[in-house]
Amino acid sequence: MSMREKKKYMVLSFHSTTEAMSFEKKCMDNQIPGRLIPIPREITAGCGLAWRIPADEYPQCRQQICDLQMKYENATELLL
C-alpha cells in the first residue's frame, strides 16, 4: 500500500456554516478552484468547515476573492 503524496493547500476557515456555504456558492459561480472540507485538526478555530484551494493557485484567486467581498476567518497553508 503506497502513501498518497501530500500537497500544499491554503485552507480558509469560517466563523459560521452559513458563511462557508455562501463562500462555496460564490466560488462555484466564479470558477474559483477548491472545495469544502471538514476543518483539519491543525486548525482549532472555525465552524467545522473549511475551503481547500491548491496553494499554487491561491495567489491569483486571492484578489478575485477580495474583489467579490467573500469573507473568511483565516487562511492557513497546510500539507494535506
N, C-alpha and C positions, 0 to 999 in steps of 0.2 A: 504494500500500500504506500503510495507516494504522497507526500505532503504538498498541498497546494502552495504555490509561492505567494507570499504576502505582497500586497501592493500598497502604495501610499494613497491615502484618501483624505480629503478635507471632510470633516464631519461637523455639520451645523446642528446645534441643539436649539430647542424652542422652549418658551415658557409654558405653552399650553398645547394640547392636542389640536385644538381648533386652529392655532397658528401653524402647526405642522401640516395639517390637511390643506389649508389655504396656500401654503408655500408649495406643496406638491402640485396643486392645480395650476398655479401660475407657471411653475417650471414646465409642466407638460404643455400648456398653452403656448409657451415661448421657446420650446425646444431646448431648454436648459437641461444638460445631462445629469443623471443621478437617479436615486430612488430613496424612498423612506425605508429606514431600518430601525430595529429596536436599538435604543441607545447603548453603545458599548460600555462595559463596566469601567473602562478607563475614565469615563466622564461621569461625574457624580451629580451634575445639575441637570435640569430639564424635566420634560414631561413624560419621558419614556420613549419618545420617538426622535429620530434624527434624520437629516438628509445627508446622504453619502454621495460625494462627487469626486471623480478622479483628481488627485492633487495637481496633475499637469494641466487639467482643463479649468481649474478654479480661477486662475488669474484673469483669463478673458471673460469668464462668466460673472466674476465679481462685480464688474462695472454694470453689466446688464441687471444683476440682482439689485444693485443700488438704484439704477435708473427706474426700475419698476417698483421701488419703495417696498421691497419684500423684507420682512422683519424676521430676524432670528436672534437667539440669545448669545451664542458663542460659536466660533469656528476653531476647530482643533485638528491638527494634522496627525493622523494615526496610520500605522501599518495594520491592515486588515486582510 
